[in-house]
């Protein structure tokens, strides 16, 4: 007669117990597995968010006027407008492909929807005053931002500022007053730097 299969032994040499699917231990193990999965998904989401933010910051870093020592919020208006239009060329190409191959369906529809969704979200952020940009409105932060080499691990150290549509309008009296105050502060800083350089040259 064929022999019955032997029960599997655990590490201590005892038969391994079969866990009943409705038991407390099964529920505990399932909950633990779910927690591990949630943590992993959260880490992936955080990592992806940092990558997207790093890409955005690099975009602005590469286009900032290298001659400026500090920026006003209204100075960023052309850059923000250009940023919102960064997908225009791609959307035009998708329209051209669609017009050529009408009978072949639209293989780029998923990408098109994702791009349009991104643009709508960013425009809504500007309307709500939650559109994030690098804080380049004082010399210290601007110097740090310019020195950033693009590594994602340093993104958390970059100070951000939130812009609204009002911030980008030079005609706003409130914005104009703030800009004038900032300009005065910048002039004072430049004067102090000039005095220090002059004193240093006399010593030398």
N, C-alpha and C positions, 0 to 999 in steps of 0.2 A: 504493500500500500504506500502511496506517496505520503511523505511527511508534511504535516501542517507547517506553514511558515512561522518562524519564531518571531516573537515580539521584539521590536527594536529596543535596545538598551540605552539608557541615558548615560551621562558621563560617570555616574556613580555605580553603574552596573545594574541598576534596577530598570524594569520595563518602563518605557516612556509613556506617560499618561496621555490619552487622547482628550483634547479640550472640547467640551460640548459647545456648539455654536451659540447656545442661549445662556451659557454660564457667565458668572461675574468676571472670571478671568478673560474670557473671550471678549467681553465688552471693554474691559480694561485695555487689552492689547489693541483692539480696534481703535479705541480712543487715543492711545499713544501713537499709533501709526498716523492717525489723522492730524494730531498735533505736529508731528515731525514734518508731514507734508505741508501744513500751513506755514510753518517756520521757513521751509525751503522756498515756498512760493513768495513769501514776504521778502526774503533775501533777494530773490530774483527780481521782484518788482522794484525794490530799492536800488538794486544795481542798474536796472534798465533806466530808472528815473535819473540817476546820476549821469549815465551815459548821454541821455537826451539833453540834460542841462549843460554838460561839458561841451557838447556839440554846439549848443546855442551860444555859450560864452565865447567859444573860439571864433564863432562867426562874427561877433561884435568886436572881439579883440583884434582880428585881422583887418577891420575896417575903421577903427578909431583913428582920428587925425593924430599922427605921431608928433606933431608940433605943439599940440595943446598940452598945457600942464594941469588943467582941470576942466571939467565940463559942467555946463548947466543942463538941467533936464530937457529944456527946449532944444538944446544942441543935438539931442538924440532923435528928434522927430524924423529927419530924412533917413536915418538908419533903421528906425522902427518901421517906417513905411516900406523901405526896401526889403526888410526881413519878412514882412507880411506878403510881399510879392515874389518871394524866392521860388515859389512853385509855378509861377506863371508859364515859364517856358515848357516845363514838363506837362502841364495841363493842355497847352497848345499842341504838343506832340501827340498826346492821347486823342485829342479832337481830330487831328489829321489822320491818325491810324483808323479811327472809327469811321471817318468819312470815306476812306478808301475801301475798307473791308466791312461794309454794312451787313453782308450776308453771312459773315463768319462770326457774328456775335461780337461781344466786347470783352476781350481777355484782360483789359486793364481796369475794369470797373471797380474791383476791390481796392486797387491802389488809388484810383480817382476819388472814391468815397472817403478813404482814409485821409487823403490830402485836404479835401474840402472840409472834413470834420476838424482837422487840425487848425485850418485857417479860421473857421468860425469860432472855435474855442479861444484862439488868441485874440481875435477882435472883441470877443465878449470880455476877456480879461482886461483889455484896455478900457472898455466902457465901464467896467466895475472897479477899475483902479488896482488890479491885481497882476498886471503884466510885469514879470520880473526881468530886470536887466542888471548888469554889474554896477556896483556903486562906484562910479567914477567921478563923484561930485566933490571930492577933496583930494589933495595931492597924495596923501599917504596911501589911500586905498587904490588910487589910480596906479601908483608906482608898483604896488604889490601885484595888481592885476596884470600890468604889462610884463612883469617878471615871471608870471605863471607860464610853465612850459607845456601846458595842455594835459598833464597827467590827471586822470580821474580822481585819484586818491587825495588830491589837493583841492578839489572843487568845494568841499565843505568849509575850507578856510577862506573862500572868496565871499566878501560881503555883497549882498544883493539889495536892490532897491525896487520898490513897486511903483509903476507909472500908471497914470490915468490919462485920458484924452486931454483933460484940462492942463496937466503938467506939460504936455507937448505943445501947447498953444502959447506962443510968445505974446499974444494980445491980452492974455489974462493979467489984470492989474496985480493980483496976489502973486502970481508967478513972477511978474516983472520985479516986484519989490524984493522977493527972495533972491532973484538973480542979481539985483544990484547989491544986496547985502553980501552975497557970496563973492561978487567981484571985488568989493571993498576988502573982504577978508583975504582974498588972493593977492591983492595989491600990497596989503600989509605984510603978508608972508614973503612976497618977492622983495620988498624993501628991506626986510630983516635979513634975507639971504644975501642981498647986495652989500649991506653993512658988514656982515660977517666975512664975506669974501674980501672986502676992502681992508678990514682990520687984519685979516690973515696975510694979505699981500704986503702990508706995511711991516708986519713982524718979520716976514721972510726977507 
